[in-house]
């Protein structure tokens, strides 16, 4: 059984993946021709990927303990 801390990390990575999916499959398309909004969603996509990578590292570290 995982401790609550690891469980929280796993829940958060799930939420980050869901959010990234929505950004890539809905929000960027819905922004249409607005370059300012496109730039925002592009930045948000990169941020989500960075968060996912960081969470993966933390989860892996805690799973090995």
MARTORRO-120019 format. One record per residue: residue number from 1; residue in one letter; x, y, z of N, C-alpha, C in turn. Coordinates in nm, 3 decimals, always signed. Each point is the difference from the previous one (the first is absolute). Example, Ala and Ser with C-alpha at 12.3 -4.5 7.8 and 13.67 -1.06 7.14 Angstrom:
MARTORRO-120019
ATOM,1,A,+1.319,-0.569,+0.780,-0.089,+0.119,+0.000,+0.090,+0.120,+0.000
ATOM,2,S,-0.035,+0.105,-0.072,+0.082,+0.119,+0.006,-0.077,+0.109,+0.073
end
This chain:
MARTORRO-120019
ATOM,1,X,+0.084,-0.117,+0.000,-0.084,+0.117,+0.000,+0.089,+0.124,+0.000
ATOM,2,X,-0.039,+0.100,-0.079,+0.077,+0.123,-0.009,-0.038,+0.094,+0.114
ATOM,3,X,+0.097,+0.082,+0.043,-0.036,+0.101,+0.098,-0.073,+0.115,-0.070
ATOM,4,X,-0.063,+0.085,+0.077,-0.083,+0.107,-0.055,+0.081,+0.094,-0.089
ATOM,5,X,+0.124,+0.024,+0.036,+0.086,+0.089,-0.078,+0.018,-0.050,-0.143
ATOM,6,X,+0.030,-0.126,-0.016,+0.018,-0.058,-0.134,-0.133,-0.003,-0.075
ATOM,7,X,-0.104,-0.031,+0.069,-0.133,-0.001,-0.061,-0.035,+0.139,-0.054
ATOM,8,X,+0.032,+0.105,+0.075,-0.024,+0.138,-0.046,+0.078,+0.029,-0.127
ATOM,9,X,+0.125,-0.043,-0.005,+0.080,+0.022,-0.121,-0.061,-0.071,-0.121
ATOM,10,X,-0.048,-0.121,+0.022,-0.060,-0.076,-0.110,-0.132,+0.063,-0.045
ATOM,11,X,-0.078,+0.051,+0.092,-0.123,+0.069,-0.038,+0.032,+0.126,-0.079
ATOM,12,X,+0.102,+0.072,+0.043,+0.035,+0.124,-0.068,+0.050,-0.026,-0.142
ATOM,13,X,+0.080,-0.104,-0.020,+0.048,-0.028,-0.135,-0.118,-0.037,-0.091
ATOM,14,X,-0.100,-0.066,+0.056,-0.120,-0.032,-0.078,-0.071,+0.128,-0.042
ATOM,15,X,-0.014,+0.094,+0.092,-0.065,+0.127,-0.033,+0.080,+0.079,-0.103
ATOM,16,X,+0.132,-0.003,+0.011,+0.084,+0.072,-0.097,-0.016,-0.061,-0.140
ATOM,17,X,-0.004,-0.132,-0.007,-0.019,-0.066,-0.130,-0.137,+0.035,-0.060
ATOM,18,X,-0.104,+0.001,+0.082,-0.133,+0.035,-0.049,-0.002,+0.144,-0.050
ATOM,19,X,+0.062,+0.089,+0.074,+0.004,+0.140,-0.039,+0.079,+0.017,-0.131
ATOM,20,X,+0.112,-0.069,-0.012,+0.079,+0.007,-0.123,-0.081,-0.050,-0.118
ATOM,21,X,-0.075,-0.107,+0.018,-0.083,-0.052,-0.108,-0.102,+0.104,-0.045
ATOM,22,X,-0.065,+0.065,+0.096,-0.101,+0.103,-0.034,+0.064,+0.117,-0.073
ATOM,23,X,+0.118,+0.042,+0.044,+0.069,+0.111,-0.066,+0.029,-0.036,-0.145
ATOM,24,X,+0.056,-0.119,-0.022,+0.040,-0.041,-0.135,-0.119,-0.030,-0.091
ATOM,25,X,-0.107,-0.054,+0.055,-0.110,-0.046,-0.083,-0.119,+0.095,-0.007
ATOM,26,X,-0.006,+0.098,+0.088,-0.114,+0.092,+0.000,+0.043,+0.147,+0.001
ATOM,27,X,+0.073,+0.037,+0.104,+0.024,+0.141,+0.025,+0.080,+0.067,-0.112
ATOM,28,X,+0.105,-0.067,-0.050,+0.080,+0.059,-0.107,-0.083,+0.019,-0.126
ATOM,29,X,-0.084,-0.095,-0.031,-0.087,+0.012,-0.118,-0.104,+0.110,+0.021
ATOM,30,X,-0.058,+0.007,+0.119,-0.101,+0.100,+0.029,+0.055,+0.143,-0.002
ATOM,31,X,+0.130,+0.014,+0.023,+0.061,+0.134,+0.000,+0.000,+0.061,-0.140
ATOM,32,X,-0.017,-0.086,-0.100,-0.012,+0.048,-0.138,+0.121,+0.078,-0.047
ATOM,33,X,-0.027,+0.119,-0.051,+0.105,+0.083,-0.062,+0.058,+0.103,+0.097
ATOM,34,X,-0.029,-0.010,+0.127,+0.051,+0.097,+0.096,+0.144,-0.036,+0.039
ATOM,35,X,+0.098,+0.075,-0.050,+0.140,-0.035,+0.028,+0.036,+0.009,+0.149
ATOM,36,X,-0.061,+0.095,+0.070,+0.028,+0.014,+0.143,-0.048,-0.124,+0.077
ATOM,37,X,-0.120,-0.046,-0.033,-0.054,-0.119,+0.068,+0.075,-0.126,-0.043
ATOM,38,X,+0.036,-0.010,-0.126,+0.080,-0.114,-0.047,+0.132,-0.007,+0.075
ATOM,39,X,+0.064,+0.116,+0.018,+0.127,+0.005,+0.074,-0.020,-0.043,+0.145
ATOM,40,X,-0.112,+0.044,+0.060,-0.029,-0.040,+0.137,-0.015,-0.152,+0.011
ATOM,41,X,-0.079,-0.060,-0.090,-0.023,-0.144,+0.007,+0.127,-0.078,-0.031
ATOM,42,X,+0.082,+0.051,-0.090,+0.129,-0.065,-0.028,+0.088,-0.001,+0.125
ATOM,43,X,+0.003,+0.115,+0.070,+0.079,+0.008,+0.123,-0.058,-0.094,+0.106
ATOM,44,X,-0.132,-0.002,+0.011,-0.064,-0.086,+0.098,+0.029,-0.148,-0.030
ATOM,45,X,-0.001,-0.036,-0.128,+0.032,-0.138,-0.040,+0.142,-0.036,+0.045
ATOM,46,X,+0.095,+0.090,-0.023,+0.137,-0.026,+0.042,+0.008,-0.013,+0.152
ATOM,47,X,-0.068,+0.089,+0.071,+0.001,-0.006,+0.146,-0.056,-0.132,+0.051
ATOM,48,X,-0.110,-0.046,-0.059,-0.060,-0.127,+0.042,+0.096,-0.116,-0.024
ATOM,49,X,+0.068,+0.001,-0.115,+0.097,-0.106,-0.029,+0.114,+0.002,+0.102
ATOM,50,X,+0.044,+0.120,+0.037,+0.106,+0.011,+0.101,-0.049,-0.053,+0.135
ATOM,51,X,-0.123,+0.034,+0.037,-0.055,-0.050,+0.127,-0.010,-0.152,-0.001
ATOM,52,X,-0.045,-0.054,-0.111,-0.013,-0.146,-0.013,+0.137,-0.067,+0.016
ATOM,53,X,+0.100,+0.055,-0.067,+0.135,-0.057,+0.010,+0.052,+0.005,+0.144
ATOM,54,X,-0.023,+0.113,+0.067,+0.045,+0.013,+0.139,-0.074,-0.098,+0.091
ATOM,55,X,-0.130,-0.011,-0.019,-0.078,-0.094,+0.080,+0.043,-0.144,-0.026
ATOM,56,X,+0.029,-0.035,-0.125,+0.047,-0.135,-0.030,+0.127,-0.031,+0.077
ATOM,57,X,+0.092,+0.095,+0.006,+0.123,-0.020,+0.074,-0.025,-0.020,+0.149
ATOM,58,X,-0.088,+0.082,+0.056,-0.032,-0.012,+0.142,-0.068,-0.133,+0.031
ATOM,59,X,-0.093,-0.039,-0.083,-0.071,-0.127,+0.020,+0.098,-0.117,-0.008
ATOM,60,X,+0.086,+0.004,-0.100,+0.098,-0.108,-0.016,+0.089,-0.008,+0.123
ATOM,61,X,+0.045,+0.115,+0.047,+0.087,+0.004,+0.119,-0.070,-0.063,+0.120
ATOM,62,X,-0.126,+0.035,+0.020,-0.072,-0.050,+0.117,-0.040,-0.147,-0.016
ATOM,63,X,-0.018,-0.046,-0.122,-0.033,-0.142,-0.023,+0.121,-0.090,+0.029
ATOM,64,X,+0.120,+0.055,-0.017,+0.121,-0.079,+0.022,+0.038,-0.010,+0.147
ATOM,65,X,-0.063,+0.080,+0.083,+0.035,+0.001,+0.143,-0.061,-0.117,+0.072
end
